[in-house]
Amino acid sequence: MSAVATDDAGIGSLIDAADKAAAAGQHAEAARLLAAAEAAGPRNPRVLNALGMYALKTGEFLAARRRFEDAVQLDAGAPLLWFHLALARRAQGDVEAEAAALERALELDPYFYLALLQKATLLERRGKHRQAAQVYRAFLQCVPPAAQQAPGLQQGLERARAAVAANGAALERFLQSRLAATQAAHRDAPQERFNHCLDALLDKRRIYTQQPTFMHFPKLPALEFYERAEFPWLGAFEAATEQIRAELLQCLACDADGVVPYVDYPSGAPLNQWRELNRSRRWGAYYLIKGGVRQEQRLGQCPRTAALLAAAPLAEVPGEAPTAFFSILEPRTRIPPHTGVTNTRLVVHVPLVIPPGCGFRVGSETREWRPGQAWVFDDTIEHEAWNGSNEPRAILILDVWNPFLTAAERAWVSAATAALSEYYRDTQAN
């Protein structure tokens, strides 16, 4: 080992020992150890930093500032030294010099969260609350998860969250006042998308993206719920709600064992969020069509439902789709957030038996099922469902083609999906 390395190691040991002595309240011993470190490396930035921090903690702010200024002269590329210099300048009340040191630290490391926090508080002290909120937001985004648990940072985190929230409320009021005339001029135009845009801007709602687990078809819109008017054939399902419900109840009365767990992963499969519901009838399915295979006996027991399914634009993929089933969610059961397999198809819900306390969320929009009101949604956007009642909830679910696919694209998707299934079914191939 070289003499320089040996000296650095020795200096480091002295500084570490001084830190421990200071923490234990042994200030004389800490001062002695730091003096020894200074004698060994009088122009060592690490020594100067340690001397500066000790002076800062003991209230010798001028001495601390001089130590840090000497340190940054020797190592101008160390953001921590500039941050410590900012602390010393703050202690002296030198606002302009503090700001300059913080800017230098952040030029070297824009994600230095402690420097961002100090900059935000400095802006607050200078009355620049809007700018401070923006820096607080950056601070919150930069704090590592482990650091968020540090006791010494809790006050700063709370202060940042409060400042961001207050600024968000003020900004919302400001935008409302500025947009009132424009919105009134276009009061008859649909505003849902623009309102979502504003909510996302104000951190009130997220914008969710499609995350299919199997096939992602590009350039299809990421819509949580589709406009009802795009599916005029839904009216027939809605008008037949009472008949469909009666057929469901008859099936359950005559063939209760036909309800099987919807989630059915094999042993050894990674379950993630499905562990609680795997192979459980708490979320049960009574299949009418499963993976493209018609359940003829059951369809025969549900003639009205079968006729409606036959007339619907079901997503046809040989051996894979469509699927249509009565979905039974038992009392006090929650389906965790998840995403579906492909955005080439959409999912239809026809509510049948809906006790109070049931709900459904797709992305940032939450709805309640109402018998006689069907909807269509993109299940590749994160969604979840719950039944908070003491009674089962039942709906009819079917999957249909995404209307933005052309006839040729539907044919290609069907052929590609079938080919992929064939490829992985061929267990003899290498």
Secondary structure, 3 states (H helix, E strand, C coil): CCHHHHHHHHHHHHHHHHHHHHHCCCHHHHHHHHHHHHHHCCCCHHHHHHHHHHHHHCCCHHHHHHHHHHHHHHCCCCHHHHHHHHHHHHHHCCHHHHHHHHHHHHHHCCCCHHHHHHHHHHHHHCCCHHHHHHHHHHHHHHCCCCHHHCHHHHHHHHHHHHHHHHHHHHHHHHHHHHHHHHHHHCCCCCCHHHHHHHHHHCCCCCCCCCCCCCECCCCCCCCCECCHHHCCCHHHHHHCHHHHHHHHHHHHHHCHHHCEECCCCCCCCCCHHHCCCCCCCCEEEEEEEECCEECHHHHHHCHHHHHHHHHCCECCECCCECCEEEEEECCCEEEEEECCCECCEEEEEEEEECCCCEEEEECCEEECCECCECEEECCCCCEEEEECCCCCEEEEEEEEECCCCCHHHHHHHHHHHHHHHHHHHCCCCC
